[in-house]
């Protein structure tokens, strides 16, 4: 399992590790799975996808609801099939909840009535993120103090659960890990913060040069879909609405991407099982992977 913040270099490292073990990659990215999204989600290039077979890349439509539970089922199914052909499978991604779902399973949370979900999401569509944050702050302060308060999907889920059950979504977390029929070696990549931020800024500039604005323009009819409420798309939709200049939108993408990277680092640092390494130290990464993969079973 190779994790880390956006723009740290996970794709190249994952390919190097997969080629070392002669195996395939399962992506754990909550946006690269959408086939309509490419530039703005930094999908691996055609050459990279050819170098090593990838799974959960361009595998779903933005019209489909894809959740951590969706990913858990998909990844476990594909991992089982891959383990019939390979001793080792590589998972690469920065979506912490997806990695946790695969490794440890998800807590069971009661189903939300369809009418409550619809009304809550319609309120959000009308009133926006600020309203949603305040509603969660009032209704579920426990989640608000711990959760991702800039992520509307997580906030909506928390609000729906507390409205449906009268309990904080946090109260449904069992802290018990599901048993998996395989061992997981966890590696996380890191760079000095200034260098990471430089790479983020440079990548956003490269995305714009590669045609991100045109990609976003082509998705305007679908902008209401959850998959498009994400960094890189939301800011350019605002530009296309005329509320910000293109330069302002690009700077907002950079700022919001840096904030996202910071949240990713916070998530992964909570897990002591990760070995932290620099993305350019390929020999150390391979050695760590070999050590953990080959170690005797507990």
C-alpha positions in Angstrom: 0.0 0.0 0.0 1.6 3.3 -1.2 0.0 6.4 0.2 0.7 10.1 0.5 -0.5 13.5 -0.4 -1.4 14.7 -3.8 1.6 15.5 -6.1 4.1 13.7 -3.9 4.9 11.2 -6.7 2.8 8.1 -5.8 2.2 7.1 -9.4 5.8 6.7 -10.4 6.7 4.9 -7.1 3.7 2.6 -7.5 4.8 1.6 -11.0 8.4 1.0 -9.9 7.2 -1.2 -7.0 4.7 -3.1 -9.1 7.4 -3.8 -11.8 9.8 -5.0 -9.1 7.2 -7.5 -7.9 5.9 -8.3 -11.4 2.4 -7.5 -10.4 -0.5 -5.0 -11.0 -1.9 -1.9 -9.3 -5.2 -1.1 -7.7 -5.8 2.6 -7.5 -7.2 4.1 -4.3 -8.1 7.5 -5.7 -11.7 8.7 -5.3 -11.6 10.7 -8.5 -9.3 8.9 -11.0 -12.0 6.2 -11.2 -14.2 8.4 -13.3 -13.7 8.0 -17.0 -14.9 11.5 -17.8 -12.2 13.1 -15.6 -8.6 13.1 -16.7 -6.5 16.2 -16.6 -8.0 17.6 -13.4 -7.6 14.4 -11.4 -4.0 13.8 -12.6 -4.9 10.4 -14.1 -1.8 8.3 -15.0 -0.7 8.8 -18.6 -1.2 6.3 -21.3 2.4 5.2 -21.1 2.1 4.8 -17.3 -1.1 2.7 -17.7 0.7 0.6 -20.3 3.8 0.0 -18.1 1.7 -1.7 -15.4 -1.9 -2.8 -15.5 -4.1 -0.5 -13.3 -7.5 -1.2 -11.8 -10.1 1.4 -10.6 -8.8 3.9 -13.2 -11.5 5.2 -15.5 -13.6 2.3 -14.3 -16.8 4.2 -13.5 -19.0 7.0 -14.9 -19.5 10.3 -13.0 -23.2 9.3 -13.2 -22.6 6.4 -10.9 -22.5 6.8 -7.1 -19.1 5.7 -5.9 -18.4 5.5 -2.2 -15.8 4.0 0.1 -18.1 1.0 0.3 -18.1 0.7 -3.5 -14.4 0.8 -3.5 -14.0 -1.7 -0.7 -16.1 -4.2 -2.6 -14.4 -3.5 -5.9 -10.9 -3.7 -4.5 -11.4 -6.8 -2.4 -12.9 -8.6 -5.5 -10.1 -7.5 -7.8 -7.4 -8.3 -5.2 -8.7 -11.8 -4.8 -8.5 -12.3 -8.6 -5.0 -10.8 -8.7 -3.8 -13.0 -5.9 -4.6 -16.0 -8.0 -1.9 -14.8 -10.5 0.5 -12.9 -8.3 2.0 -13.2 -4.8 1.8 -9.4 -4.3 -0.6 -6.7 -5.3 0.2 -3.0 -5.1 -2.4 -0.4 -4.0 -1.6 3.3 -4.7 -3.7 6.3 -3.7 -4.3 9.3 -1.5 -7.9 8.8 -0.5 -7.4 7.8 3.1 -10.9 6.5 3.7 -10.6 4.2 0.7 -7.3 2.8 1.9 -8.9 2.3 5.4 -12.0 0.6 3.9 -9.8 -1.9 2.0 -7.5 -2.6 4.9 -9.8 -2.5 7.9 -13.4 -2.5 6.6 -16.1 0.1 7.2 -18.5 0.5 10.2 -22.1 -0.4 9.5 -24.2 2.8 9.6 -28.1 2.6 9.3 -29.6 3.3 5.9 -30.8 6.9 5.4 -34.5 7.3 4.3 -34.5 8.5 0.7 -36.7 11.5 1.4 -34.5 12.7 4.2 -31.4 12.3 2.0 -33.1 14.2 -0.9 -34.2 17.1 1.3 -30.8 17.4 3.0 -29.0 17.5 -0.3 -31.5 19.9 -1.9 -30.9 22.3 1.1 -27.2 22.0 0.5 -27.6 22.7 -3.2 -29.6 25.9 -2.4 -27.7 27.2 0.6 -24.1 26.0 0.1 -21.1 24.8 2.1 -21.3 27.5 4.8 -24.8 26.5 5.7 -23.9 22.8 5.7 -20.9 23.4 8.0 -23.1 25.3 10.5 -25.8 22.6 10.4 -23.3 19.9 11.2 -21.6 22.1 13.9 -25.0 22.4 15.6 -26.3 18.9 15.1 -23.1 16.8 15.4 -20.4 18.8 17.2 -18.5 15.6 17.9 -18.0 15.0 14.2 -17.4 18.6 13.5 -14.5 18.7 15.9 -12.9 15.7 14.3 -14.0 15.3 10.7 -13.3 16.8 7.3 -15.3 20.0 7.5 -14.3 21.2 4.0 -15.6 18.0 2.4 -19.3 18.3 1.5 -19.7 14.6 1.0 -18.5 13.8 4.5 -20.5 16.7 6.0 -23.7 15.6 4.2 -23.2 12.0 5.4 -22.8 13.2 9.0 -25.8 15.5 8.8 -28.0 12.7 7.3 -27.0 10.2 9.9 -27.7 12.5 12.9 -31.0 13.6 11.4 -32.0 10.0 10.8 -30.8 8.5 14.0 -30.3 11.3 16.5 -26.8 10.0 17.0 -23.4 11.3 15.9 -21.9 9.4 13.0 -18.8 9.0 15.2 -20.8 6.8 17.6 -21.2 4.2 14.9 -17.5 3.7 14.6 -16.6 0.3 16.3 -12.8 0.7 16.1 -12.7 -3.0 15.1 -10.8 -4.0 12.0 -12.2 -6.6 9.6 -10.1 -9.7 9.1 -8.4 -9.9 5.7 -6.9 -13.0 4.1 -3.7 -11.1 3.2 -1.0 -9.1 4.9 -0.6 -5.4 4.2 2.7 -3.5 4.0 2.1 0.3 4.4 4.4 2.9 2.9 3.7 6.6 2.9 5.6 9.2 0.8 6.6 12.6 2.0 8.5 15.6 0.9 9.5 18.8 2.8 6.4 21.0 2.9 7.8 23.8 0.7 8.9 21.4 -2.0 5.5 19.6 -1.9 3.7 23.0 -2.3 6.0 23.9 -5.2 5.2 20.6 -6.9 1.5 21.2 -6.4 1.7 24.7 -7.9 3.7 23.5 -10.8 1.2 20.6 -11.4 -1.8 23.0 -11.5 0.0 25.2 -14.0 0.8 22.1 -16.1 -2.9 21.0 -15.9 -4.0 24.4 -17.2 -1.5 24.2 -20.1 -2.8 20.7 -20.9 -6.4 21.9 -21.3 -8.1 21.6 -17.9 -10.3 24.6 -18.7 -11.6 22.9 -21.8 -12.2 19.7 -19.9 -14.2 21.6 -17.3 -16.2 23.5 -20.0 -17.2 20.1 -21.5 -18.6 19.0 -18.1 -20.8 22.0 -17.3 -24.1 20.1 -17.9 -23.0 17.6 -15.3 -21.6 20.0 -12.7 -24.4 19.2 -10.2 -23.0 15.6 -9.8 -21.1 14.8 -6.6 -18.0 13.7 -8.6 -17.5 17.2 -9.9 -17.7 19.0 -6.5 -14.0 18.7 -6.3 -10.8 20.8 -6.4 -9.9 21.8 -9.9 -13.4 21.7 -11.2 -15.4 23.8 -8.7 -13.1 26.7 -9.0 -13.2 26.7 -12.8 -17.0 26.4 -12.8 -17.0 29.6 -10.7 -14.8 31.2 -13.4 -17.1 30.1 -16.1 -20.0 31.6 -14.1 -18.1 34.9 -14.2 -17.7 35.2 -10.5 -13.9 35.1 -10.6 -11.2 35.7 -13.2 -9.2 32.8 -14.6 -6.1 33.8 -12.7 -8.1 33.9 -9.5 -9.6 30.5 -10.2 -6.1 29.0 -10.8 -4.8 30.5 -7.5 -7.8 29.0 -5.7 -7.1 25.6 -7.2 -3.5 25.8 -5.9 -4.6 27.0 -2.5 -7.3 24.4 -2.1 -5.0 21.6 -3.4 -2.4 22.6 -0.8 -5.0 22.5 1.9 -6.2 19.0 0.7 -2.6 17.8 0.8 -2.3 19.0 4.4 -5.5 17.1 5.3 -4.1 13.9 3.6 -0.9 14.1 5.6 -2.9 14.5 8.8 -5.0 11.4 8.0 -2.0 9.2 7.2 0.1 10.4 10.2 -2.6 9.0 12.5 -1.7 5.5 11.3 1.5 4.3 13.0 1.7 1.3 10.6 3.0 3.5 7.8 6.8 3.6 7.0 7.5 7.2 5.8 10.0 7.5 2.9 11.0 10.1 0.2 9.5 9.3 -3.2 12.9 9.6 -4.9 14.6 7.0 -2.7 13.5 4.0 -4.8 16.0 1.6 -3.2 14.7 2.3 0.3 11.1 2.0 -0.8 11.8 -1.4 -2.5 13.7 -2.6 0.5 10.9 -1.6 2.9 8.3 -3.3 0.6 10.4 -6.5 0.4 10.9 -6.5 4.2 7.2 -6.2 5.0 6.0 -8.4 2.2 8.4 -11.2 3.0 8.3 -11.1 6.8 7.0 -14.3 8.5 3.2 -14.3 9.2 2.3 -13.4 12.8 
